[in-house]
Amino acid sequence: MSKRKGIILAGGTGSRLSPITLGVSKQLLPVYDKPMIYYPLSTLMLAGITEILIITNKKDKPNFERLLKDGQQIGINIKYAIQDKPEGIPQAFTIGESFIDDSPVTLILGDNLFHGQDLISKLQKCNSLNIGANLFAYPVRDPENYGVAEFNNKGKLINIIEKPKNPKTQYAITGIYFYDNSVIERTKMLKKSVRGEYEITDLNLSYLKDNKLNVELMGRGMAWLDTGNFESLHEASGYIRTLEHRQGLKVGCPEEIAWRMGWIDNKQLSSLAITTSKSGYGEYLINLISKTKAQTQ
């Protein structure tokens, strides 16, 4: 079985954040002290995924390339693809077909932020499962705005309803999806909905119909934030700021993750730190090295 690959879907127009997205991609906007895309990128890296495709539009592609390059500086491999016209989340798998090849794949939405207790273990568990699909469900106060997971009295998933008027549970399906390689053919069999898009819920239901869908529940110690509108973007920035100030640790820091994973060494981390030294971000990276050296002496 080929090693799992990752896709970040960062296309679209960001119309819910207009006018600030008229000049820049939504996924390049700041969430406190980092570009938004750092967070989904970090999530894939924490799962152990090093081969990543970023899908964006033609106008924004040069900006992503300038920010992230080919990923070699943080020990991973990043490629880029163009989404000419957004036609639903599953479109990522047909755009990325040649990139995926014969591998299992994880898709994460470019405006989704995950954090919390047990997140890494849950991600790595899903990464190790190469048959079927694995999703995350998170309790929200407004489930009618999401795809909602429904369970039987034994806790087994029995359905996913897209934006139900009367939700039977509070559990929304989040924006990260782990699939086996059959996702490409399943996507090609989808038909557009009344919205004129291919629906991710329809794709997930195809796995459920074949009894190949598992859902991991995210508990109180975890956070899932969708930063797609003004309020949620502001809330996410406040959340990250509070955590980082309280703990003295950064959330969604790709350089740190690459270093802790052993994908880059102290010298490479120091080199990366120089470019962001004036903002304090680079100082944080240098301190990681000095603290580690102090602990080993």
C-alpha positions in Angstrom: 0.0 0.0 0.0 1.4 3.4 -1.0 2.0 6.1 1.7 -1.0 8.4 2.4 -1.0 11.8 0.7 -2.7 15.0 1.7 -4.7 17.7 -0.1 -5.5 21.2 1.1 -8.4 22.7 -0.7 -7.7 26.4 -0.8 -9.7 27.6 -3.8 -12.9 29.6 -4.0 -13.4 33.3 -3.8 -13.8 33.8 -0.1 -17.0 35.8 -0.7 -18.1 35.5 2.9 -15.0 37.6 3.8 -15.3 40.2 1.1 -14.0 42.9 0.7 -10.8 41.7 2.5 -10.6 38.8 0.1 -10.8 40.9 -3.0 -7.0 41.3 -3.0 -5.8 38.2 -1.2 -6.8 34.6 -0.8 -8.8 33.8 2.3 -6.3 31.1 3.2 -3.5 33.7 3.3 -5.3 35.9 5.8 -3.8 36.0 9.3 -5.2 33.9 12.1 -3.4 35.7 14.9 0.3 35.4 14.1 0.3 33.0 11.1 -1.3 32.7 7.6 -4.5 30.7 7.8 -3.1 27.9 5.6 -0.4 27.1 8.3 -3.1 25.5 10.4 -4.4 22.9 8.0 -0.9 22.3 6.7 0.2 21.6 10.3 -2.7 19.2 10.9 -1.6 17.1 7.9 2.0 17.2 9.1 0.9 16.1 12.6 -0.8 13.1 11.0 2.5 12.1 9.5 1.7 13.2 5.9 4.6 14.7 3.9 3.3 14.6 0.3 0.9 17.5 0.0 -1.1 19.1 -2.8 -2.5 22.6 -2.4 -5.4 23.3 -4.7 -6.0 27.0 -5.3 -7.0 29.3 -8.2 -4.8 30.7 -10.9 -4.6 34.2 -9.4 -3.5 33.1 -5.9 -1.2 30.3 -6.8 2.0 32.5 -7.0 1.3 33.8 -3.5 1.1 30.3 -2.0 4.3 29.3 -3.8 6.1 32.4 -2.5 4.9 31.5 1.1 5.4 27.8 1.1 7.7 27.1 -1.8 8.0 23.3 -2.6 8.1 22.4 1.1 11.6 21.1 1.1 12.7 23.7 3.7 10.5 22.0 6.2 11.2 18.4 5.1 8.0 17.8 3.1 7.0 17.9 -0.6 4.4 20.4 -1.7 2.8 20.5 -5.2 0.1 22.9 -6.5 -2.9 22.5 -8.7 -5.5 24.9 -10.1 -9.2 24.8 -9.5 -10.7 26.8 -12.4 -14.3 26.8 -11.1 -15.3 25.6 -7.6 -17.8 22.8 -8.0 -17.8 21.2 -4.6 -15.3 19.7 -2.2 -15.1 16.3 -3.9 -13.8 18.0 -7.0 -10.4 18.0 -5.2 -10.1 14.3 -5.9 -10.5 14.6 -9.7 -8.2 17.6 -9.8 -5.7 15.7 -7.8 -6.1 12.3 -9.4 -2.6 12.1 -10.8 -1.1 13.4 -7.6 -3.0 10.8 -5.5 -2.1 8.0 -7.9 -2.6 4.7 -6.0 -2.3 6.1 -2.5 -4.9 6.7 0.3 -5.5 10.4 0.7 -6.6 12.9 3.4 -8.4 16.1 2.4 -8.5 19.1 4.7 -10.3 22.4 4.0 -8.0 25.4 3.9 -10.1 27.4 6.4 -10.4 24.7 9.1 -8.4 24.8 12.3 -8.0 21.8 14.6 -6.4 21.7 18.1 -6.6 19.9 21.3 -6.0 17.0 23.6 -5.6 13.6 21.8 -5.7 15.3 18.3 -2.3 13.9 17.2 -3.2 10.3 18.3 -6.5 10.5 16.5 -4.9 11.9 13.3 -2.2 9.2 13.3 -4.7 6.5 14.0 -6.8 7.6 10.9 -3.6 7.8 8.9 -2.8 4.2 9.6 -6.2 2.9 8.4 -6.1 2.4 4.6 -9.5 0.8 4.0 -12.7 2.9 3.8 -13.2 6.4 5.1 -12.6 8.0 8.5 -14.2 11.3 9.5 -14.3 13.6 12.5 -17.5 14.8 14.1 -17.7 17.7 16.5 -20.6 19.0 18.7 -21.8 22.4 17.6 -24.6 24.7 18.7 -25.9 25.2 15.2 -25.8 21.8 13.5 -28.4 22.9 10.9 -25.6 24.7 9.1 -23.5 21.5 8.6 -23.6 17.9 7.5 -24.9 16.2 10.7 -24.0 12.6 11.8 -26.9 10.5 13.1 -26.3 7.4 15.3 -28.4 4.4 16.4 -28.9 3.5 20.1 -25.6 1.6 20.1 -23.7 4.6 18.9 -23.2 3.3 15.4 -23.3 5.9 12.5 -26.4 5.3 10.4 -26.7 8.5 8.4 -25.3 11.9 7.5 -27.9 14.6 6.7 -26.7 17.8 4.9 -28.0 20.9 6.7 -31.1 19.3 8.3 -34.0 21.6 9.4 -34.4 19.5 12.6 -31.0 17.9 13.4 -31.2 14.7 15.5 -27.8 15.3 17.0 -25.3 18.1 17.6 -22.5 16.4 15.8 -21.3 18.2 12.7 -18.9 16.5 10.2 -15.7 18.5 10.2 -13.5 19.6 7.3 -11.0 16.8 7.4 -11.6 13.5 5.5 -9.5 10.4 5.4 -10.2 8.2 2.4 -8.8 5.0 0.8 -7.9 5.1 -2.9 -11.4 4.2 -4.1 -12.3 7.9 -3.4 -11.3 8.8 -7.0 -13.8 6.4 -8.6 -16.5 7.2 -6.1 -16.1 10.9 -6.9 -16.5 10.2 -10.6 -19.8 8.5 -9.9 -21.3 11.5 -8.1 -24.0 13.7 -9.6 -24.3 17.4 -9.0 -26.9 18.5 -6.4 -29.5 21.2 -6.9 -26.8 23.7 -5.9 -24.9 22.7 -9.0 -22.1 21.1 -6.9 -20.7 17.7 -6.1 -21.5 17.2 -2.4 -19.0 15.8 0.1 -22.0 14.3 2.1 -22.9 12.2 -1.0 -19.3 10.9 -1.2 -19.4 10.0 2.5 -22.7 8.3 2.1 -21.3 6.1 -0.6 -18.8 4.8 1.9 -21.5 4.4 4.5 -23.7 2.4 2.1 -20.7 0.0 1.7 -20.3 -0.2 5.5 -16.8 1.4 5.1 -17.3 4.6 7.0 -16.0 5.4 10.5 -16.5 8.5 12.5 -14.2 9.7 15.3 -16.0 11.9 17.9 -14.1 15.0 19.1 -14.7 15.7 22.7 -14.6 18.7 25.0 -10.8 18.8 25.1 -10.6 19.5 21.4 -11.4 22.5 19.2 -12.6 22.8 15.6 -12.9 26.2 14.1 -14.1 27.1 10.6 -12.6 30.5 9.8 -14.8 31.3 6.8 -16.6 34.4 8.0 -15.7 37.5 9.9 -16.9 36.4 13.4 -15.3 32.9 13.2 -12.0 34.4 11.8 -11.9 36.8 14.8 -12.8 34.1 17.3 -10.1 31.8 15.9 -7.4 34.6 16.2 -8.5 35.2 19.8 -8.4 31.5 20.6 -4.9 31.1 19.2 -3.7 34.3 20.9 -5.0 33.1 24.3 -3.5 29.7 24.0 -0.1 30.9 22.9 0.1 33.7 25.5 -0.9 31.3 28.3 1.3 28.4 27.4 4.2 30.0 25.6 3.8 27.4 22.8 2.8 28.1 19.3 -0.2 26.4 17.6 0.0 25.5 13.9 3.7 26.1 13.5 5.0 23.9 10.6 8.6 24.6 11.3 8.4 23.3 14.8 6.4 20.2 13.7 8.9 19.4 11.0 11.7 19.7 13.6 10.0 17.6 16.2 9.2 15.0 13.6 12.9 14.8 12.7 12.3 16.0 9.2 14.7 18.9 9.7 17.6 19.4 12.1 18.7 22.2 14.4 20.8 23.9 11.7 17.8 23.9 9.3 15.5 25.2 11.9 17.9 28.0 12.8 18.2 29.0 9.2 14.4 29.2 8.9 14.2 31.3 12.1 16.4 34.1 10.7 13.8 35.1 8.1 11.2 35.8 10.9 13.4 36.9 13.7 12.0 40.5 14.0 8.4 39.3 14.5 9.2 37.1 17.4 8.2 34.0 15.5 11.9 33.3 14.6 12.9 33.9 18.2 10.4 31.3 19.3 12.0 28.8 16.9 15.5 29.6 18.2 14.3 29.1 21.8 13.1 25.6 20.9 16.7 24.6 20.1 18.2 26.3 23.1 15.7 24.7 25.5 16.3 21.3 24.1 20.1 21.7 24.4 19.7 22.9 28.1 17.5 19.8 28.9 20.1 17.4 27.4 23.0 18.9 29.3 
